[in-house]
Amino acid sequence: MVLSLGIAALVVVLDQLSKLWIRANSPRMELLPGFLDLVHVENYGSVFGLLANQTFLLIIITLTSLFIILLFFRYLSPATTLGVVSISLILGGAVGNLIDRLRFGCVTDFVDVHLQNIFHWPAFNLADTAIVVGIFTFIYSLYRSGLFRKVYEHEHKTKD
């Protein structure tokens, strides 16, 4: 539990410090010309701007998600260090974005990935990155644990 809280706290601190700097400086910098920029975007929705201007609903969804994550830790503790790290990244990212929603009614995004004028990914932040990395590593940890194989075998045994 100490490892988990430490990782989550580190994610929240780095996320909030980066957003504080972005809000104070409102940069518009090309980091990798034609590919990566540093910008200041206020996102009033969730991922890809979905549920725009539904701050209360997004707060409720986030609080519910946090409650489920905490229940997961309490009753179904991840079996591996990778599982703990992945859930901690998700927890820290969710808390980081929740803080923004509660303080400002929106989330501060600043990483802008694009390919010239051909492709543009919506801006995101460190909390978003932690959530995505946490989800993928959690899925990988489930795969490594053999859970998918066990479910597959169980499904095929019940059909016979």
N, C-alpha and C positions, 0 to 999 in steps of 0.2 A: 504493500500500500504506500510506503514511503517513496519508492521509485516512481510509482504512478503519479502521486501528487506532485513530486518534484518535476517530472516531465511536463505535466499539465500546467504547473505554475510558470515554468520557463517559457512555454509556448505563449501563455497569456502576457507575461512581462514583455517578451520580444515583440509580440503583436501590438500591444498597446504603445510601446515606445516608438515603433516604426510608424504607427498611425499618428501619434502625437507630432512627430517630425514632419510627416506629410502635411498634416493640417496646418502646421505653423509656417511651412515654406511653400506650399502649393507649387511643387516643381513641375516642369515639363522638360524632361531630359531624355535624349536618345542615349540609351546605354549600349545597345547593339543596333546600329543604323539599319533600318528596314526590317527589324525583327522584335526588338525589346525596348520599351520606353518606360520611364517613371513619370506617372501622372497623378493627379488628385481627382478622384471620382467619388461622389456620394451616391451610394446604392440604396435606394428606398425599397428594394425588393429582396428576393433571395437569389439563389443561383440563377444566372442568366436574366436577372431582373424579374423573375416570376413573382407573383403576389405583390406587385409594386403598391406602395402606400397602404399596405396591410400590416403595419408595425405591430399592433396588438396581437394579431393572429400569429405573426412570426415569433414574437416573444413567447406566446403560449406553446407553440410547436417546439421551440428551443428548450423551454423549461421541461416539457414532457420528455424530450429526447435526453436531457441531462438526468432526469429521474430514472429513465430506463437504463442509462449507462451505469448509474450508481447502483441500481438493483442488480445489474449484471455483475458488477464487482462484488457485491455482497453475497449473492447466491450462486453465481456461475463463474467464479473467478477464472480468468484466462489461465490456462495450464502452462504456458510458456512465457519467457521473457519477451519474445516478440509480440505475443498477444497482449501483454500488459502495456508495452510501449505503444502499440497501435491504438488501443482503447484510450490511452492517456493523451495521444495526439488529437484524437477526435474530441475528447473532453476539453482539452485546452483550447482548441480551435472554436468549439461551440461557445465556451465562456468568453473568449476574446470578442467574438462577433456580438454576443448578447450584451456585453458591456457597452459597445457602440450603440446598439439599438436603444438601450435604456438611457444613455446619456444624450444621444443626438437624434434619435428617431431614424437613423440610417447607419449604414456600415461604410467606413472609409476604405476604398479600394485604391490600389496604386500601381500594380504590376500590369503593364499593357503589352500583350504579346500579339504580333501581327506578322504577316508576310507581305511586305510592301503594301499595295492596295488590293491584293488578291484575297487575303484571308485575315480576319480579325477576331480574336478571342476576347470575350468580355473581361474587363479589368478585374483583378482579384487581389487578395492580401495574404499575409502570413498565416492568419487563422484559417482561411480557405485552403491554403496549401497543406497545413497540418491535418485538416479534416480529410482531404483527398488521399494524402499519403497514408494516414491512419486507416482509412477504409481499405485501400489496396493491400497494405501489410496485414491487416486483420484477415482478409480473405485468403491471403497467402498462408498465414499461420494456421487457418482452418484446413487448408489443403495439406500443409505439411503434417498436421496432426492425424491425417487419414480420415477425417470426418466425412468428406465427400465420398470416399470409397465405401465407408461403413454405411452411409445412407443408401448408396447405390446397391450394395449387396443386400441390405435389408429390404429394399423395394423389390428386388428380384426374387428373394426368398418368399415374400408374402404373396407374390403373383403365382408361384408354383403350387 
